[in-house]
């Protein structure tokens, strides 16, 4: 029942969730693309033996920097979604749904959006890593061949990183929604 309600809410808020989804997909793609370059599988896939130590060190700096940027970005977009949906939360509470239930339905919506964004982002991230791969091989005057390869360590790292972000953000949302007063939700939705 809650799954159906979460899906219905997502369909009704398609325009708002589209912004959230695009932001998440691009974030996952960027994280995965940079993270895959630091993977030992990446060096093994290259057709020639290239010393990738400098690039690997650069990516070890870039990946945490991108991760911190993504934390702020996801947090900002998530606050935006909370503000946009406050009227909906208030109406659901007014018609008799417990605020705890409303909060968990929003959590479920975010988990579904996050799962879709992870899948699309990892697929897009493989294309980004291919672009980086092409640039590296061109720098060494080597022929580039397009291939689709998911590196297990990179996929696992990306899923864990974003899974933790989505879980913590979702629990934070549940806490915020449960503490909000209905009148504040209605007033805040009119301000936005």
Secondary structure as GFF3:
##gff-version 3
##sequence-region A 1 192
A	DSSP	alpha_helix	2	12	.	.	.	ID=ss1
A	DSSP	alpha_helix	14	37	.	.	.	ID=ss2
A	DSSP	alpha_helix	40	45	.	.	.	ID=ss3
A	DSSP	alpha_helix	53	84	.	.	.	ID=ss4
A	DSSP	alpha_helix	86	94	.	.	.	ID=ss5
A	DSSP	alpha_helix	99	139	.	.	.	ID=ss6
A	DSSP	alpha_helix	152	179	.	.	.	ID=ss7
A	DSSP	alpha_helix	182	191	.	.	.	ID=ss8
###
